[in-house]
Amino acid sequence: MTEPVAYAVKDGIAILTIENPPVNALSQGVRAGIIAGLDKADADAGVSAAVIIGGGRTFIAGADIKEFGKTPLQPYLPDVLKRIEAMTKPVVAALHGTALGGGFEVALTCHWRVALESGQVGLPEVKLGLLPGSGGTQRLPRLIGPKLALDMIVSGNPIPAKKAAELGAIDEIVTGDLLEGALAYARRVVAEQRPLRLVRDMNDKVSNVDPAVFSDYRKSIERKARGFLGPWRCIDAVEVATKLPMDEGLLKEREYFFECMGSPQRAAQIHAFFAEREAAKIPGLPEDVQAKPIKSAAVLGAGTMGGGIAMNFANAGIAVKLLDVSQEALSRGLGVIEKNYATSVARGSMKQEAMDRAMKLITGTQRFEDIGDADIVVEAVFEEMGVKKEVFGKLDKVMKQGAILATNTSTLDIDEIAASTKRPQDVIGTHFFSPANVMKLLENVRGAKSSPETIATVMAMGKTLKKVAVLAGNCDGFIGNRMLHGYLREANFLLEEGCSPEQIDRALEDFGLAMGPFRMSDLAGLDVGWRIRKGKAHLRPKDERYSKVADQLCELGRFGQKTGAGFYKYEGRDAVPDPVVKDIILAASREQGIERREISDEEIVQRCMYPLVNEGAKILEEGIAIRSGDIDITYLFGYGFPVYRGGPMFWAEQIGLDKVLATIRGFHKIHGKFWEPAKLLVERAEAGKGWSGR
Ligand SMILES: NC(=O)c1ccc[n+]([C@@H]2O[C@H](COP(=O)([O-])OP(=O)(O)OC[C@H]3O[C@@H](n4cnc5c(N)ncnc54)[C@H](O)[C@@H]3O)[C@@H](O)[C@H]2O)c1
């Protein structure tokens, strides 16, 4: 086995090379190796300086997150940093790839930093519910000032090395060989007899800082960071750097770090991190299965979804033909796309050239013959089985052999759609979320006959389109919308039992949802669900409880935001409570013979969220979802579930499945059959286990 830190001496300079593939994570061996290397370099009279560099493709890319949540092993990272600061000889960090988190903190502690222009540096801890816990929040502001440090630490986004050099966090950009450049830099430092420069002693940028920097920053993240702990502690820690001496600042930073480390949010965010990676793995696919290359695409239907889906392909540099049977819809659709891009350019989030490039990749057509050579076609026409079947029949005729025929249906049976072609192996669901150019989730839905190659292709496509792809099985509503059903049902029942739409929305938004159920329904359009409910009315048992409030709103032409009124009335985009809605709700309670009562936020959260958990358990039990993490990812990226709760299934585990089950059993007694506990939930809860059976 190779040592995690290799030690060599070249022309009197010690070279410590981190060899901990794949990303040189700061595991215990690396921490110990750096200290040992520095000890050796300090003790060797023939050595005049040291360089720390990453072997392979990167400098230290961060902490070893496998160690999170476990008792850490000595030496700790602060011990490593203390050793660097105690060096009697210059230490130069040589950065390439991604110097992130603890890796960047190591670099910040060295006397000087050089980097390749292609490198990136950053402190992404906040994304895992943490803050940089080894001096990052104290050293970075000393180098680049508190405002820029806040931008990096609170967003967690890395910046290119060149930018870091402009800001003063990196001393030199090396062109050519990094090690040679770092050695040359070290030789220069020695030759010039520069005094050892420690960031801890650089106090200019953290002295006399206007406190408004921090109050303004807090205000600016108020909405985005609502409910999170990490971002707020990041700001607190940077503020400390401007108020306390270095060593006291480090202690305070550690205190905040451990507070975050001990918080359930950290566990949830790390779960989300791993679940996202795990979702890409599909057990049961042959090992040698290859995704088909997607170099060209077609999208059917230039409506709400089709336009957004086409933008995804264009953004990824893939030529896409947008087909609609209606010339008017096509022109409108292309117009909306152009307007969306123009808005991004105006906002500064997209360059004009990028917009021009994307627009050039999108062409409109009304003829099916024009799209035959596309590698994939995504159908996004009206949600009616008859229309879908007709369209897939046509696609079967015009598409080249081997093309993927995908449907964006939200609810319809993939197998029935596939059966209208002679190539069901190439048919699959690719369920995008609205707005399709923004929402990160891609819920792929396998049909009974979808081939492994087809599945692998749409999973890989998720990555190409910068989405998070989850694989679901074929059933009514798949993973996401199937679970949403019970959530919306209970929200509506709660209206009849005593709540107002605004009370329910507020309770769930306080829980952390991006939008409560009624504001969300108003945004999505109430007519969609109304049409579906009417279509299924004959299937509903007469004695089954049913809330008519939404139907009655639709009968009044209140379809939500688009008609200016739904569960709320709209003043611009602002949802305002409406007495008309209140009257409809009160009448519904009377008609059902329900005595309205005070309902707590806790009950609202349980009544709306536990159906997600219970249905999720059934979905897991039936194999519709491969693992509970996939359900969580679906809700995090498709439904605005708060990341700091890890997704509905993880959240339930954190509460304790036994406690969740007990509450569900209580609701079952009061509210009847909708609350029948899922078999898997009972099994896991009674065995005292989590979803995975462990
Ligand atoms: N709107 C959403 O939030 C959402 C989210 C996920 C999935 N979906 C699904 O996406 C699909 C499209 O939904 P939408 O909201 O974009 O609908 P939409 O009504 O906005 O657009 C549908 C478009 O398809 C065109 N069209 C109809 N028949 C066609 C045909 N035979 N050939 C070509 N074009 C045809 C129509 O002219 C129209 O422009 C549906 O299956 C829907 O369930 C919608």
The ligand as an ORCA input file, in Angstrom:
! r2SCAN-3c Opt
* xyz 0 1
  N     -47.981     21.417    -16.765
  C     -47.344     20.721    -15.839
  O     -47.107     21.219    -14.736
  C     -46.854     19.338    -16.146
  C     -45.846     18.771    -15.333
  C     -45.359     17.516    -15.652
  C     -45.869     16.832    -16.725
  N     -46.858     17.387    -17.499
  C     -47.337     16.620    -18.641
  O     -46.756     17.157    -19.825
  C     -47.670     17.008    -20.915
  C     -47.912     18.360    -21.531
  O     -48.459     19.220    -20.563
  P     -48.509     20.795    -20.769
  O     -48.915     21.379    -19.481
  O     -47.249     21.257    -21.406
  O     -49.700     20.933    -21.821
  P     -50.068     22.141    -22.785
  O     -51.505     22.071    -23.026
  O     -49.475     23.412    -22.282
  O     -49.301     21.797    -24.138
  C     -49.607     20.705    -24.968
  C     -49.228     21.058    -26.394
  O     -49.332     19.886    -27.189
  C     -49.813     20.248    -28.470
  N     -50.412     19.073    -29.079
  C     -51.598     18.501    -28.812
  N     -51.764     17.397    -29.561
  C     -50.648     17.260    -30.300
  C     -50.235     16.323    -31.266
  N     -51.018     15.302    -31.616
  N     -49.019     16.458    -31.814
  C     -48.233     17.497    -31.460
  N     -48.597     18.441    -30.585
  C     -49.782     18.313    -29.999
  C     -50.806     21.355    -28.183
  O     -50.999     22.184    -29.334
  C     -50.121     22.105    -27.049
  O     -49.326     23.166    -27.534
  C     -48.878     16.317    -20.336
  O     -48.771     14.954    -20.530
  C     -48.823     16.673    -18.867
  O     -49.477     15.753    -18.055
  C     -47.336     18.627    -17.223
*
